[in-house]
């Protein structure tokens, strides 16, 4: 795995919008916060464009992302928001410049598609809060800054009734479950062998969640991974047909696999969305009273 250099004062970073459109105030807020940490912040030409639900046309979003990847002076790319849109353009991006000049890519939700692509070419990236929550200085900002500047970050989750105890070390992969599901069987699907898989999601019906985790089960994913970390599943449309909500659905899907499983991890579509370095080696401890996830990079 290739790890970009950690950030330092005066490093050049770029804000862009590869998926959904965003209000200017959140990009301005992100710029101000990053500047306060001593970074030289630029905003991509089309970052504030709007074309239907997207931040500009496919071509405009491709241009911004490719220019940021190609620019050797840029040390990090901050995605302004998720939404939807990367699946339309991810196969049009040339990631080869990152082999010689890697840079951090920061974001979550639809940005999972970008994380998958980066993992496929062997470049670590960061699953974390984006413009709105950084502007509001949500919980998670301090750990994100620490991670980007090379400080050790250890995260904990409270115990959950569905947890399966155990201790493992492995490469952390994953992100938004719906995006991972949408990329199954494509060149941007993950290699799950020996990995610690993280999943989270937002505004899904329970039978949709069941469909997606059953896809992972039927596809052999749960038999390949070392452990499963289940983040926040928020604004879920509960259905009496499934007991235990989203966590119950997932717990049932993995019940026959002898792997540690951590539920209620503090990452996802919530204010306390903690950063994860995807592609890095982590130690996961699922204990009786809590779970601990520590980056070993």
Backbone as numpy.savetxt, mean C-alpha at the origin, in Angstrom:
# Nx Ny Nz CAx CAy CAz Cx Cy Cz
16.03 -7.54 -3.55 15.19 -6.34 -3.55 16.07 -5.09 -3.55
15.72 -4.12 -4.38 16.42 -2.84 -4.44 15.73 -1.85 -3.51
16.52 -1.25 -2.60 15.98 -0.24 -1.69 16.46 1.14 -2.11
15.55 2.05 -2.43 15.99 3.42 -2.72 16.73 4.01 -1.52
17.55 5.01 -1.79 18.23 5.71 -0.69 17.19 6.39 0.19
17.42 6.37 1.49 16.53 7.10 2.38 16.70 8.60 2.14
15.63 9.35 2.42 15.63 10.78 2.14 16.52 11.54 3.10
16.95 12.70 2.63 17.70 13.63 3.46 17.28 15.05 3.09
17.68 16.00 3.91 17.31 17.40 3.67 17.70 17.82 2.25
16.81 18.59 1.62 16.99 19.18 0.29 16.78 18.19 -0.85
16.44 16.94 -0.56 16.14 16.00 -1.63 14.91 16.46 -2.42
14.94 16.21 -3.71 13.82 16.58 -4.58 12.79 15.45 -4.60
11.53 15.80 -4.37 10.43 14.84 -4.44 9.32 15.43 -5.30
8.45 14.54 -5.82 7.39 14.99 -6.72 6.04 14.45 -6.25
5.03 15.30 -6.34 3.65 14.90 -6.07 2.94 14.72 -7.41
2.30 13.58 -7.59 1.52 13.36 -8.82 0.24 12.60 -8.50
-0.64 12.53 -9.47 -1.96 11.92 -9.28 -2.19 10.87 -10.37
-1.80 9.62 -10.11 -1.91 8.60 -11.15 -3.27 7.93 -11.24
-4.19 8.29 -10.33 -5.50 7.62 -10.29 -6.62 8.65 -10.33
-7.30 8.85 -9.20 -8.42 9.77 -9.16 -8.01 11.22 -9.04
-8.96 12.11 -9.39 -8.71 13.55 -9.29 -8.75 13.98 -7.83
-8.12 15.12 -7.54 -7.99 15.58 -6.17 -8.15 17.09 -6.10
-8.65 17.58 -4.96 -8.78 19.01 -4.74 -7.40 19.64 -4.54
-7.25 20.84 -5.04 -5.96 21.53 -4.98 -5.49 21.74 -3.55
-6.44 21.93 -2.61 -6.04 22.24 -1.23 -5.26 21.09 -0.59
-5.54 19.85 -1.02 -4.83 18.72 -0.42 -3.42 18.59 -1.00
-3.25 18.92 -2.27 -1.91 18.92 -2.86 -1.08 20.05 -2.27
-1.73 21.21 -2.08 -1.03 22.33 -1.44 -0.63 21.97 -0.02
-1.53 21.31 0.71 -1.23 20.91 2.08 -0.09 19.91 2.14
-0.09 18.93 1.23 0.99 17.95 1.17 2.31 18.64 0.87
2.27 19.58 -0.07 3.49 20.34 -0.40 4.04 21.05 0.83
3.17 21.69 1.59 3.61 22.44 2.77 4.21 21.52 3.83
3.58 20.38 4.06 4.10 19.46 5.08 5.46 18.91 4.66
5.58 18.47 3.42 6.86 17.92 2.97 7.96 18.99 2.97
7.59 20.20 2.61 8.55 21.29 2.64 9.04 21.55 4.07
8.14 21.41 5.03 8.51 21.63 6.43 9.55 20.64 6.92
9.68 19.50 6.24 10.71 18.51 6.58 11.98 18.71 5.77
12.07 19.82 5.08 13.30 20.17 4.38 13.42 19.59 2.98
12.33 19.10 2.43 12.36 18.52 1.09 12.06 19.56 0.02
12.63 19.37 -1.15 12.39 20.23 -2.30 11.24 19.61 -3.09
10.06 20.22 -2.98 8.84 19.59 -3.47 8.40 20.18 -4.81
8.17 19.29 -5.77 7.61 19.69 -7.05 6.25 19.03 -7.25
5.41 19.64 -8.06 4.09 19.09 -8.38 4.04 18.81 -9.87
3.68 17.58 -10.22 3.62 17.19 -11.63 2.63 18.06 -12.39
2.90 18.23 -13.67 2.14 19.17 -14.50 0.64 18.89 -14.50
0.24 17.61 -14.48 -1.16 17.26 -14.59 -1.78 16.80 -13.27
-1.08 17.04 -12.16 -1.52 16.51 -10.87 -2.91 16.99 -10.46
-3.31 18.18 -10.93 -4.60 18.75 -10.55 -5.62 18.71 -11.69
-5.30 17.97 -12.74 -6.24 17.86 -13.86 -7.43 16.98 -13.49
-8.48 17.07 -14.28 -9.68 16.27 -14.05 -10.28 15.85 -15.38
-10.49 14.55 -15.53 -11.14 14.00 -16.70 -12.10 12.93 -16.20
-13.36 13.31 -16.00 -14.30 12.40 -15.35 -13.84 12.14 -13.93
-13.71 10.89 -13.55 -13.27 10.54 -12.20 -11.75 10.56 -12.07
-11.06 10.69 -13.20 -9.60 10.56 -13.20 -8.90 11.92 -13.11
-7.63 11.86 -12.69 -6.80 13.07 -12.62 -6.17 13.30 -14.00
-7.00 13.65 -14.95 -6.54 13.86 -16.31 -6.75 12.63 -17.16
-6.38 12.75 -18.42 -6.51 11.63 -19.34 -5.49 10.54 -18.99
-5.68 9.36 -19.56 -4.69 8.31 -19.36 -3.31 8.79 -19.80
-3.25 9.45 -20.93 -1.96 9.92 -21.47 -1.30 10.93 -20.54
-2.10 11.82 -19.93 -1.54 12.81 -19.02 -0.98 12.15 -17.76
-1.71 11.19 -17.26 -1.24 10.50 -16.04 -0.01 9.64 -16.33
0.03 9.02 -17.50 1.21 8.26 -17.90 2.42 9.20 -18.00
2.22 10.34 -18.61 3.31 11.30 -18.79 3.90 11.73 -17.45
3.04 12.10 -16.50 3.53 12.55 -15.20 4.31 11.46 -14.48
3.76 10.25 -14.48 4.43 9.15 -13.77 5.74 8.78 -14.44
5.75 8.71 -15.75 6.98 8.34 -16.46 8.05 9.40 -16.30
7.66 10.66 -16.36 8.65 11.73 -16.18 9.27 11.69 -14.79
8.47 11.39 -13.77 8.99 11.30 -12.41 9.93 10.11 -12.26
9.57 8.99 -12.88 10.43 7.80 -12.84 11.75 8.08 -13.56
11.69 8.78 -14.68 12.89 9.02 -15.49 13.81 10.06 -14.88
13.28 10.96 -14.08 14.07 12.08 -13.54 15.03 11.58 -12.46
16.32 11.59 -12.76 17.32 11.07 -11.84 17.44 11.92 -10.57
16.98 13.16 -10.61 17.07 14.02 -9.42 15.97 13.73 -8.41
14.88 13.13 -8.85 13.75 12.85 -7.96 14.07 11.65 -7.09
13.90 11.82 -5.77 14.22 10.75 -4.81 12.97 10.06 -4.27
11.81 10.67 -4.45 10.57 10.05 -3.98 9.39 10.58 -4.78
8.41 9.71 -5.00 7.18 10.06 -5.68 6.03 9.90 -4.68
5.34 10.98 -4.39 4.19 10.94 -3.49 2.91 10.97 -4.32
2.15 9.89 -4.25 0.87 9.84 -4.94 -0.16 10.61 -4.12
-0.91 11.49 -4.77 -1.79 12.39 -4.04 -3.01 11.67 -3.45
-3.54 10.68 -4.18 -4.71 9.93 -3.71 -4.84 8.64 -4.52
-5.79 7.81 -4.09 -6.08 6.58 -4.81 -7.30 6.78 -5.68
-8.35 6.02 -5.36 -9.56 6.09 -6.18 -9.56 4.94 -7.17
-9.41 5.26 -8.43 -9.30 4.24 -9.46 -8.63 4.84 -10.69
-7.83 4.04 -11.38 -7.24 4.53 -12.62 -5.94 3.86 -13.04
-5.18 3.34 -12.08 -3.88 2.79 -12.44 -3.97 1.54 -13.31
-5.03 0.76 -13.15 -5.17 -0.44 -13.98 -5.22 -0.10 -15.46
-5.65 1.10 -15.78 -5.77 1.53 -17.18 -4.41 1.87 -17.79
-3.40 2.17 -16.96 -2.14 2.68 -17.49 -0.90 1.93 -17.02
-1.04 1.02 -16.07 0.14 0.42 -15.44 1.02 -0.31 -16.45
0.42 -0.88 -17.49 1.19 -1.61 -18.49 1.84 -0.69 -19.52
1.59 0.60 -19.41 2.19 1.58 -20.32 3.42 2.26 -19.72
3.76 1.89 -18.49 4.86 2.54 -17.78 6.13 1.71 -17.92
7.24 2.40 -18.21 8.56 1.76 -18.27 9.25 1.95 -16.91
9.37 0.86 -16.16 9.96 0.92 -14.84 11.47 0.69 -14.84
12.06 0.42 -16.01 13.48 0.06 -16.07 14.42 1.14 -15.53
14.10 2.46 -15.64 15.01 3.45 -15.07 15.22 3.29 -13.56
14.27 2.65 -12.89 14.39 2.48 -11.44 15.45 1.45 -11.07
15.90 0.66 -12.03 16.96 -0.31 -11.74 18.27 0.40 -11.42
18.51 1.53 -12.07 19.74 2.29 -11.83 19.51 3.44 -10.86
18.32 4.00 -10.87 18.02 5.16 -10.02 16.69 4.93 -9.29
16.71 4.05 -8.30 15.46 3.76 -7.57 15.02 4.95 -6.73
13.73 5.06 -6.54 13.17 6.13 -5.71 11.94 5.59 -5.00
11.63 6.18 -3.88 10.47 5.72 -3.11 9.18 6.13 -3.81
8.24 5.23 -3.85 6.88 5.53 -4.29 5.98 5.35 -3.07
5.18 6.36 -2.77 4.41 6.43 -1.53 2.92 6.55 -1.84
2.10 5.70 -1.20 0.66 5.78 -1.37 0.00 4.45 -1.04
-1.33 4.42 -1.11 -2.05 3.17 -0.85 -3.36 3.16 -1.64
-4.24 2.23 -1.34 -5.51 2.07 -2.03 -5.25 1.67 -3.49
-5.69 2.45 -4.47 -5.45 2.10 -5.87 -3.97 2.06 -6.20
-3.14 2.71 -5.39 -1.69 2.72 -5.60 -1.11 1.33 -5.40
-1.92 0.41 -4.86 -1.51 -0.99 -4.75 -1.04 -1.54 -6.10
-1.68 -1.11 -7.18 -1.28 -1.57 -8.52 0.16 -1.17 -8.81
0.52 0.02 -8.39 1.88 0.51 -8.59 2.86 -0.25 -7.69
2.45 -0.52 -6.45 3.30 -1.32 -5.56 3.54 -2.71 -6.15
2.50 -3.32 -6.70 2.66 -4.64 -7.32 3.67 -4.60 -8.46
3.55 -3.58 -9.29 4.46 -3.46 -10.43 5.89 -3.28 -9.95
6.09 -2.48 -8.93 7.43 -2.26 -8.38 7.98 -3.53 -7.76
7.12 -4.28 -7.05 7.58 -5.53 -6.48 8.02 -6.49 -7.57
7.32 -6.45 -8.68 7.65 -7.34 -9.79 9.02 -7.07 -10.39
9.48 -5.81 -10.32 10.81 -5.48 -10.83 11.84 -5.38 -9.71
11.40 -5.71 -8.48 12.34 -5.80 -7.37 12.70 -4.50 -6.71
11.77 -3.55 -6.63 12.02 -2.27 -5.98 11.05 -2.10 -4.82
11.57 -1.82 -3.63 10.74 -1.60 -2.45 9.97 -0.30 -2.56
8.80 -0.24 -1.92 7.96 0.96 -1.94 7.22 1.07 -0.62
6.47 2.16 -0.43 5.85 2.41 0.87 4.34 2.58 0.75
3.63 1.72 1.45 2.17 1.77 1.57 1.85 2.70 2.72
1.21 3.85 2.45 1.02 4.82 3.53 -0.04 5.85 3.18
-0.32 6.71 4.16 -1.23 7.82 3.96 -0.77 8.72 2.82
-1.75 9.47 2.25 -1.46 10.34 1.12 -1.86 11.79 1.45
-2.12 12.58 0.43 -2.19 14.04 0.58 -3.15 14.51 1.67
-4.40 14.05 1.64 -5.38 14.55 2.60 -4.97 14.28 4.03
-4.60 13.03 4.32 -4.28 12.67 5.70 -2.92 13.22 6.13
-2.00 13.40 5.17 -0.74 14.06 5.53 -0.99 15.53 5.85
-1.85 16.18 5.06 -2.20 17.58 5.32 -2.81 17.73 6.71
-3.67 16.79 7.08 -4.34 16.83 8.39 -3.47 16.27 9.50
-2.24 15.87 9.14 -1.27 15.32 10.09 -1.88 14.17 10.89
-2.49 13.25 10.15 -3.12 12.08 10.77 -2.08 11.19 11.41
-2.55 10.35 12.33 -1.68 9.35 12.92 -1.12 8.50 11.79
0.15 8.32 11.80 0.83 7.62 10.71 1.86 8.51 10.03
1.68 9.84 10.14 2.62 10.76 9.50 4.01 10.64 10.11
4.09 10.61 11.43 5.40 10.54 12.09 6.16 9.29 11.67
5.46 8.15 11.67 6.14 6.92 11.27 6.50 6.91 9.79
5.68 7.54 8.96 6.01 7.65 7.54 7.29 8.45 7.35
7.38 9.59 8.00 8.59 10.41 7.89 9.80 9.65 8.43
9.62 8.98 9.56 10.73 8.19 10.11 11.19 7.13 9.12
10.23 6.45 8.50 10.58 5.40 7.54 11.31 5.98 6.34
10.82 7.09 5.80 11.44 7.69 4.62 12.85 8.20 4.90
13.09 8.63 6.14 14.40 9.16 6.50 15.29 8.11 7.15
14.87 6.84 7.10 15.74 5.74 7.48 15.73 5.33 8.92
14.71 5.75 9.68 14.63 5.35 11.08 13.79 4.08 11.21
14.13 3.27 12.20 13.43 2.01 12.41 11.99 2.24 12.86
11.07 1.46 12.30 9.65 1.57 12.65 9.12 0.19 13.03
8.58 0.10 14.25 7.93 -1.13 14.71 6.48 -0.82 15.02
5.57 -1.65 14.52 4.15 -1.40 14.67 3.50 -2.52 15.46
2.43 -2.17 16.19 1.72 -3.15 16.99 0.23 -3.10 16.73
-0.42 -4.24 16.93 -1.88 -4.34 16.81 -2.41 -5.01 18.07
-3.58 -4.59 18.52 -4.20 -5.22 19.68 -4.65 -6.63 19.32
-4.79 -7.47 20.33 -5.22 -8.85 20.11 -6.63 -8.88 19.51
-6.90 -9.92 18.73 -8.19 -10.08 18.10 -8.62 -11.55 18.21
-9.91 -11.77 18.35 -10.42 -13.13 18.55 -10.10 -14.06 17.40
-9.89 -13.52 16.21 -9.63 -14.36 15.05 -8.13 -14.61 14.81
-7.27 -14.02 15.61 -5.84 -14.19 15.41 -5.41 -15.65 15.50
-4.37 -15.98 14.74 -3.72 -17.30 14.84 -2.26 -17.04 15.19
-1.83 -17.49 16.35 -0.52 -17.14 16.88 0.61 -17.80 16.11
1.77 -17.14 16.17 2.98 -17.66 15.54 3.97 -16.55 15.28
5.20 -16.92 14.94 6.27 -15.96 14.65 6.93 -16.36 13.33
7.04 -15.40 12.40 7.67 -15.67 11.11 8.47 -14.44 10.67
9.38 -14.67 9.74 10.06 -13.59 9.04 9.88 -13.80 7.55
9.69 -12.71 6.82 9.53 -12.83 5.38 9.32 -11.48 4.73
9.28 -11.47 3.42 9.05 -10.25 2.65 7.59 -9.87 2.71
7.32 -8.60 2.99 5.96 -8.10 3.09 5.47 -7.61 1.74
4.29 -8.09 1.33 3.68 -7.67 0.07 2.19 -7.41 0.31
1.52 -6.81 -0.68 0.08 -6.68 -0.60 -0.42 -5.26 -0.69
-1.60 -5.04 -0.09 -2.26 -3.74 -0.15 -3.76 -3.91 -0.20
-4.40 -3.15 -1.05 -5.86 -3.18 -1.15 -6.33 -4.48 -1.79
-7.22 -5.18 -1.10 -7.66 -6.50 -1.55 -8.34 -6.43 -2.92
-9.19 -5.45 -3.15 -9.89 -5.34 -4.43 -8.91 -5.16 -5.59
-7.88 -4.36 -5.37 -6.88 -4.14 -6.42 -6.07 -5.41 -6.65
-5.65 -6.07 -5.56 -4.93 -7.33 -5.70 -5.75 -8.35 -6.48
-7.03 -8.42 -6.16 -7.96 -9.34 -6.84 -8.06 -8.99 -8.32
-8.13 -7.69 -8.63 -8.26 -7.26 -10.01 -7.02 -7.54 -10.85
-5.88 -7.73 -10.19 -4.62 -7.98 -10.90 -4.26 -9.46 -10.98
-5.12 -10.31 -10.38 -4.85 -11.75 -10.42 -4.82 -12.24 -11.87
-3.81 -13.04 -12.19 -3.70 -13.59 -13.54 -3.12 -12.65 -14.56
-2.67 -11.45 -14.12 -2.04 -10.49 -15.03 -0.54 -10.45 -14.76
0.23 -9.78 -15.60 1.67 -9.65 -15.33 1.97 -8.89 -14.04
0.96 -8.26 -13.44 1.16 -7.47 -12.23 0.64 -8.18 -10.98
0.33 -9.45 -11.13 0.01 -10.27 -9.97 1.29 -10.49 -9.17
1.16 -10.73 -7.87 2.31 -10.93 -7.01 2.79 -12.38 -7.04
4.07 -12.57 -6.74 4.60 -13.89 -6.44 4.46 -14.05 -4.92
3.52 -14.88 -4.50 3.17 -14.97 -3.09 4.03 -15.96 -2.30
4.91 -16.67 -2.97 5.66 -17.74 -2.31 6.55 -17.21 -1.19
6.31 -17.71 0.03 7.13 -17.35 1.17 6.95 -15.94 1.68
5.88 -15.27 1.28 5.68 -13.87 1.65 4.75 -13.72 2.85
4.84 -12.57 3.51 3.84 -12.13 4.47 2.89 -11.23 3.70
1.62 -11.63 3.62 0.64 -10.89 2.82 -0.18 -9.97 3.70
-0.26 -8.70 3.30 -1.10 -7.70 3.97 -2.28 -7.36 3.07
-3.48 -7.29 3.66 -4.67 -6.89 2.91 -5.52 -5.91 3.72
-6.23 -5.04 3.01 -7.20 -4.10 3.60 -8.20 -3.75 2.52
-9.36 -3.15 2.94 -10.32 -2.74 1.92 -11.34 -1.76 2.48
-12.14 -1.21 1.57 -13.09 -0.15 1.90 -14.37 -0.33 1.09
-15.51 -0.12 1.76 -16.82 -0.01 1.09 -17.12 -1.19 0.17
-16.91 -2.38 0.68 -17.26 -3.59 -0.07 -18.40 -4.33 0.64
-19.18 -5.07 -0.11 -20.18 -5.95 0.47 -19.49 -7.23 0.92
-20.05 -7.86 1.93 -19.39 -9.04 2.49 -19.25 -10.16 1.48
-20.23 -10.34 0.62 -20.07 -11.43 -0.34 -19.01 -11.10 -1.38
-18.75 -9.80 -1.61 -17.64 -9.43 -2.49 -16.31 -9.81 -1.83
-16.21 -9.53 -0.53 -14.99 -9.89 0.19 -14.80 -11.40 0.18
-15.89 -12.13 0.41 -15.81 -13.58 0.38 -15.36 -14.07 -1.00
-15.90 -13.49 -2.06 -15.51 -13.87 -3.41 -14.01 -13.68 -3.61
-13.49 -12.56 -3.12 -12.08 -12.26 -3.33 -11.17 -13.18 -2.53
-11.49 -13.43 -1.27 -10.62 -14.31 -0.49 -10.77 -15.76 -0.92
-11.93 -16.14 -1.43 -12.07 -17.49 -1.97 -11.23 -17.63 -3.25
-11.10 -16.57 -4.00 -10.21 -16.58 -5.16 -8.77 -16.84 -4.72
-8.35 -16.17 -3.65 -7.00 -16.41 -3.14 -6.84 -17.84 -2.65
-7.87 -18.34 -1.98 -7.81 -19.72 -1.49 -7.76 -20.71 -2.66
-8.67 -20.57 -3.61 -8.72 -21.48 -4.74 -7.47 -21.39 -5.61
-6.88 -20.21 -5.64 -5.66 -19.99 -6.42 -4.40 -20.44 -5.72
-4.54 -20.97 -4.51 -3.38 -21.49 -3.79 -2.55 -20.48 -3.05
-3.02 -19.24 -2.98 -2.24 -18.19 -2.34 -2.01 -18.47 -0.86
-3.06 -18.88 -0.15 -2.93 -19.10 1.28 -2.02 -20.29 1.61
-1.83 -21.17 0.64 -0.90 -22.28 0.84 0.54 -21.90 0.54
0.75 -20.72 -0.04 2.09 -20.27 -0.41 2.69 -19.29 0.60
1.83 -18.47 1.22 2.34 -17.41 2.08 2.79 -17.94 3.44
3.66 -17.16 4.11 4.11 -17.51 5.45 3.16 -17.01 6.53
2.47 -15.92 6.24 1.58 -15.31 7.23 0.65 -14.34 6.54
-0.43 -13.99 7.24 -1.41 -13.03 6.72 -1.62 -11.92 7.75
-1.51 -10.69 7.29 -1.79 -9.52 8.13 -3.03 -8.84 7.57
-4.08 -8.79 8.38 -5.36 -8.24 7.93 -5.52 -6.85 8.54
-5.52 -5.84 7.69 -5.69 -4.47 8.15 -7.15 -4.11 8.33
-7.46 -2.84 8.16 -8.80 -2.34 8.42 -9.72 -2.56 7.21
-10.91 -3.07 7.49 -11.96 -3.21 6.49 -13.10 -2.29 6.93
-13.16 -1.12 6.31 -14.04 -0.06 6.78 -15.22 0.17 5.86
-16.30 0.69 6.45 -17.54 0.99 5.72 -18.04 -0.23 4.94
-17.99 -1.38 5.59 -18.42 -2.62 4.95 -19.94 -2.76 5.09
-20.59 -3.14 4.00 -22.04 -3.36 3.99 -22.33 -4.73 4.60
-22.63 -4.75 5.90 -22.84 -6.01 6.60 -24.03 -6.78 6.05
-23.92 -8.09 6.16 -24.92 -9.00 5.62 -25.07 -10.16 6.59
-26.29 -10.42 7.05 -26.51 -11.48 8.03 -26.15 -12.86 7.49
-25.93 -12.97 6.18 -25.55 -14.25 5.60 -24.15 -14.68 6.00
-23.36 -13.70 6.49 -21.98 -13.98 6.88 -21.78 -13.58 8.34
-21.38 -14.52 9.15 -21.16 -14.24 10.57 -19.77 -13.64 10.78
-19.71 -12.67 11.67 -18.40 -12.11 12.04 -17.90 -11.02 11.15
-18.71 -10.55 10.22 -18.29 -9.46 9.36 -17.11 -9.83 8.47
-16.37 -8.83 8.04 -15.26 -9.06 7.12 -14.21 -9.97 7.74
-13.89 -9.74 9.02 -12.88 -10.57 9.67 -13.33 -12.02 9.76
-14.61 -12.24 10.01 -15.13 -13.60 10.07 -15.02 -14.30 8.73
-15.31 -13.57 7.66 -15.21 -14.11 6.30 -13.76 -14.53 6.00
-12.82 -13.67 6.35 -11.40 -13.96 6.07 -10.91 -15.10 6.95
-11.30 -15.08 8.23 -10.88 -16.14 9.14 -11.34 -17.51 8.66
-12.55 -17.57 8.13 -13.06 -18.86 7.63 -12.25 -19.33 6.43
-11.85 -18.39 5.58 -11.11 -18.76 4.37 -9.72 -19.31 4.67
-9.12 -18.91 5.81 -7.75 -19.33 6.12 -7.69 -20.33 7.27
-8.83 -20.82 7.73 -8.86 -21.66 8.93 -8.08 -22.96 8.78
-7.94 -23.46 7.58 -7.26 -24.75 7.38 -5.77 -24.61 7.10
-5.25 -23.39 7.19 -3.84 -23.16 6.88 -3.06 -22.88 8.17
-1.94 -23.56 8.31 -1.13 -23.45 9.52 -0.15 -22.30 9.39
-0.70 -21.09 9.41 0.11 -19.87 9.30 -0.36 -18.87 10.35
0.54 -18.01 10.85 0.10 -16.93 11.73 -0.81 -15.97 10.97
-1.85 -15.51 11.66 -2.76 -14.52 11.06 -3.00 -13.41 12.09
-2.74 -12.19 11.69 -2.95 -11.01 12.54 -4.11 -10.21 11.99
-5.14 -10.02 12.80 -6.27 -9.18 12.43 -6.18 -7.82 13.14
-6.94 -6.87 12.60 -7.05 -5.53 13.19 -5.73 -4.76 13.17
-4.93 -4.99 12.13 -3.67 -4.25 12.02 -3.97 -2.80 11.64
-3.25 -1.84 12.22 -3.57 -0.42 12.02 -3.10 0.15 10.69
-3.69 -0.35 9.60 -3.40 0.19 8.27 -4.62 -0.05 7.39
-4.91 0.93 6.55 -6.07 0.85 5.68 -6.72 2.20 5.51
-7.99 2.21 5.16 -8.72 3.46 4.93 -9.24 4.04 6.25
-8.28 4.41 7.09 -8.59 4.96 8.42 -7.56 6.03 8.74
-7.85 6.83 9.76 -6.90 7.89 10.14 -5.60 7.31 10.67
-5.67 6.18 11.35 -4.45 5.58 11.91 -3.84 4.57 10.94
-3.60 5.04 9.73 -3.05 4.23 8.65 -1.52 4.27 8.73
-0.94 3.24 9.33 0.49 3.21 9.56 1.25 2.74 8.31
2.49 3.22 8.12 3.24 2.90 6.89 3.83 1.49 6.91
3.89 0.89 5.74 4.48 -0.43 5.55 5.44 -0.37 4.38
6.64 -0.90 4.56 7.62 -0.93 3.48 7.45 -2.23 2.70
6.72 -2.16 1.62 6.46 -3.35 0.82 7.72 -3.76 0.07
7.99 -5.07 0.10 9.21 -5.60 -0.49 10.32 -5.80 0.53
10.16 -5.21 1.72 11.16 -5.35 2.78 10.90 -6.60 3.60
11.93 -7.06 4.29 11.79 -8.19 5.20 11.26 -7.70 6.54
10.26 -8.42 7.05 9.63 -8.09 8.32 9.62 -9.31 9.23
9.58 -9.04 10.52 9.30 -10.08 11.51 7.91 -9.85 12.07
7.07 -10.86 11.96 5.71 -10.79 12.50 5.59 -11.71 13.69
5.14 -11.16 14.81 4.87 -11.95 16.01 3.40 -11.78 16.37
2.64 -12.84 16.25 1.25 -12.82 16.68 1.19 -13.53 18.02
1.04 -12.75 19.07 1.12 -13.25 20.43 -0.27 -13.30 21.06
-0.33 -13.76 22.28 -1.60 -13.89 22.96 -2.26 -12.54 23.20
-1.46 -11.52 23.51 -2.01 -10.23 23.92 -1.86 -9.12 22.89
-1.06 -9.36 21.83 -0.87 -8.34 20.80 -0.11 -8.95 19.63
-0.02 -8.19 18.56 0.80 -8.57 17.42 1.83 -7.48 17.17
3.02 -7.88 16.75 4.12 -6.95 16.49 4.64 -7.18 15.08
4.75 -6.11 14.32 5.30 -6.19 12.97 6.48 -5.24 12.89
7.68 -5.79 12.71 8.90 -4.98 12.72 9.65 -5.13 11.41
9.99 -4.00 10.79 10.78 -4.01 9.57 12.22 -4.32 9.92
12.82 -5.28 9.22 14.18 -5.70 9.50 15.19 -5.01 8.58
14.70 -4.15 7.67 15.59 -3.43 6.76 16.45 -2.46 7.57
